[in-house]
Amino acid sequence: MIRVGLSIITPCYNSEKTIKDTLLSVERQGIAELEHIIIDGGSTDGTMGIISEYHDRVPYDVQIISEPDNGIYDAMNKGIRMATGDLVGIINSDDWYEDDALAVIRAAYTGDEHEIIYGMIRIYDRPDGSDDDQIRSVEFYHHDFLLDRMINHPGCFVTAACYRDYGLFDLKYKSSADYAWMKHAFDEGVLFTPVYDVLANVRAGGMSGSNLGFRETLKLQHEWGRISTGYYLAYDLKSRIGDVIHKIRGRR
């Protein structure tokens, strides 16, 4: 196994209900060559208290920034600029790693300067009337089909050299900046190394599952020539109508 330093980045904002799972999952990795960079957007609930307790407890380096930002990709970019590890992973504050995720990643890393290692994720949902998260699906999207579907970002680890040489996330996107960045990395010839293990657990919802996220992804696929103009316009309109209907129902 190649010995590499790992940087984990966690963007968060008012995440007191979920971030403990995220932090505990990093702690359970049992890896010394680790830094955890937490970028808080200025939480007003108990998030920072949970993070402070975690910082004081764990043996590895934890760096914390708490200040307003310009969205989740701005927070991710801040963390990437601070990272000193050879490999960088991003886990959001409502997601969590499998206990052996980082060991699996280190074992799979070939040592290529420009490499992205990625694996499977498990999706959790909370049915109406339930207080418990339940498994909805296990997902894996291969990079050979990147034009059709983004690989699962919570299960990705990227060499620091990729961000250094190919740039950070474009803030003009609110939901699909990681998708646009992955396509750029793919076009640059970055080595993608798939791992056929579940690496991360994700609670369904959030920006990536929204109609805005759908429209941004649709627009990218149209720009890449993957879908026709007619298909793009029809489904873009359909999603906007859905937003209007949802807003009207919400007022009742």
Steps between C-alpha positions, in 0.01 A plus 500: 500500500626845409523719810317822429370789701127556482302823522128477573285808441157545658288802400216566744234749603250456787567126499458414870256216419733310270863610526580274795461197270740661253765577762478160667542329163828685441616423854430128453741478205791460744752663267774726637603660168181702491379857519135597524409844370155622603359802318197637681287766334429686824261262673255642754396170661709253703723391212814677620470355850497148356799582279695651792449189712617284210807721445604461863452122499669362188878443463538629143500855369161671477480844341183707531377809319163653585395795286241587235566355156360507149353151503621146536756513219656811647534309827653203318747726321607654831567154637692388192727805523578408861559130436853360534428132436586300189136396461197719567153369587185708553225374730202724570354550846198277443704210357745255657778259403507125536742400777766372257452759225838670531688171525330383181590823323864482606523140383349590161720806437752423224723797578422684177539875543164570336258239626140478622403196706129445545257238622141415584264690728198394701197732484278545805153650507248576773149385402206716598401440859831335591770628735767267363716504187443198279714368216354598165769379262868432438641697208807478280559693178808416295712781359473353149142629503578839654319689224178327604538502878736657753700254708405515868694791650483392870686184399775688309857576601707729279874557497600848608685539170169478310366806679834676468530441126137500386347759732222507759120495478332766286270706722262584216347159571288455813460123478705353215846655535644162601350344185650770276835460677500121460433533127792743473725256687386217274579707190846574642575129517489456878519136610168382644532200732168333591456312828213253527432556867255724685707792625242754615142532617283786379170636625273570203401856423706817493594719207623218275155341508311823436345627177776762485757223511311310232492806273870575543588141418264504202664818370847349529396186314349718226823702474695175470275386215361211699135602470311681226381859524139383493556258786682765702233767453212261573641365825629838612147639459347199672721549806416872518129423486559252781658774709197724447256224595702418810501867605124530451434189703730627772285811543184301565 
